[in-house]
Amino acid sequence: MKNPTFFVVFFLTFYLSQAQVGIGTTSPDPSSILDVQSTTQGMLAPRMSTAQRTGISNPAEGLLVYDLDQGSFYYYQAGTWDQLGNAEKRNNYVLVKTEADLPAPSGGVITLDENTLYEINGTVVVSTPVNLNGAYLIGLDTNEDVLARLGGTLFMGNKGGSIRNVTLSAPGGTIFDLDDTSNSETFVLQSSIVANSTSVGTIKGFSLLFFNIVQFAGNSDGITYENIDDILLNNLGWLSSNSGTYETFIGTFDLIEKVSGFSNVDLGDFGIDVSSNPTVNSGIILGTAFTGTSTTFVNRYTVGSFTGYSFTKKWFVNCPGIPLEADLSASGNFYFNGALTTGFTQTITNGTATEVQGNGSFTANSLFRFNAVGGGNGLQYDGVKQREFVINASLSVRVSNAPGNFYAFIVAKNGTLITESNAVVYIDNDSQIQNVALNASVSLAPGDVIEVYIQRLTGSGSDTLAVFSENLSIR
């Protein structure tokens, strides 16, 4: 009689070589050589330490084990062990859960590797300042991924870098103390929150500073920008929970561009401070909404700006909540400020056009990007770009010793008559008072001067012009 054990082994060997194997099922999937099914149990791969895994001799391609030390599956491929689910991983990447994951402090500063991306995971509190050193610092959830330092400066150094999707906080301290002495670095802060610091701090000397979609909240004082080539500020939100001066500009700048966003400023605080008279080649503030209880959103230039305005002519400012300051809103006015019943007089001796001025005194007011010149009855354009203006002028006059003569009143630019502005009057007698209205559209370049001229068109000899009122407005 044949051995039954031999028969069973032979049968199983034959079966396994010819068909699929099902465990927990009698109908294994036709595409699988092994089909394991269960609703109460799992399948265990070999479990071992890292040393045991790396000590396997001549591992086969695709060999799978579970590493107990790393708490992860590993498989062997192309001569190396790869972590399952992380087969493709970034070079020079560090996941930061505590300060210990950052480089060790040296000289009282944590200096990051400029070629490394650091990802903040959760709340990480550092005990010393961080030198960004050109590195890339990110989070995945801005509200949950927080980098903080208590009672000191969070970022310090002379290098730039990039920060994104992180909340930065320095309770009792300062967020930034950055000074690029080479004036060549770039610093980017994007999609982040800056909160609960004694001061946001100072950034100076950079070639480019770019803030984009940044919320500021709960800071006792704001940020100072100093001697930076180009500043791009896009969609910054300054909540009313901040105090002090939100943004201060000091020194020299080639470009300052602040676009969109808002500044909610309470009484006694400032949204922008330019009172140090910074030198700005081109300044643009466009679409930023200034709201709140503050009576003065801008701490203005002390020199170079016009009465009632805050910036110099190097700025283009068009924002809800503060006055429009741009060449397109340039305007001015002058008027004769003497007694209307007596006016002032001027002798007319020939047929050449001459300025209407005589012995009158004039006051210029409502000047924006215009200056009063020539005794007050000339307006000089003080803008940056050439643009079109509309001029309206009116005079009340009387001419003696000129019955039957014609006179023309004309607007002049830089002493050249603008002929389309001519208004002609006919003199009946010495007591006749004529009311003259002038209108003109004129293109002015920076430095051009507008005045009112008179020209006798007929007659000869000397006539006396009496002017009871003269005013001109331009916008």
ABEGO torsion letter per residue (X at the ends): XBBAAAAAAAAAAAAAAABBBBBGBABBBAABABBBBBAABBBBBBBBBAAAAAABBGBBBGBBBBBAAAGBBBBBBGGBBBBBGAABBBBGBBBBABAAABBBBBGGBBBBBAABBBBBBEBBBBABBBBAGGBBBBBABAAABBBBBBGBBABBEABBEBBBGBBBBBBGBBABBBBBAAGABBBBBBGBBBBGBABAEBBBGBABBBBBGBBBBGBABBBBBBGBABBBBBGBBBBAABBEBABBBBEBBABBBBBEEBBBBBBGBBABBAAAGBBBABBBBBGBBBBEABABABBBBABGBBBGBABBAABBBBBBGBBBBBAAABBBBBBBABBAAAEBBBBBABABBBBBAEABBBBBBGBBGBBBBGGGABBBBABABBBBBBBBBBBBBBBBGABGBBBBBBBBBGGBBBAAABBBBBBABAABBBBBBBBBBBBBBBGBBBBBBBBBABEBEBBBBBBABBBBBBX
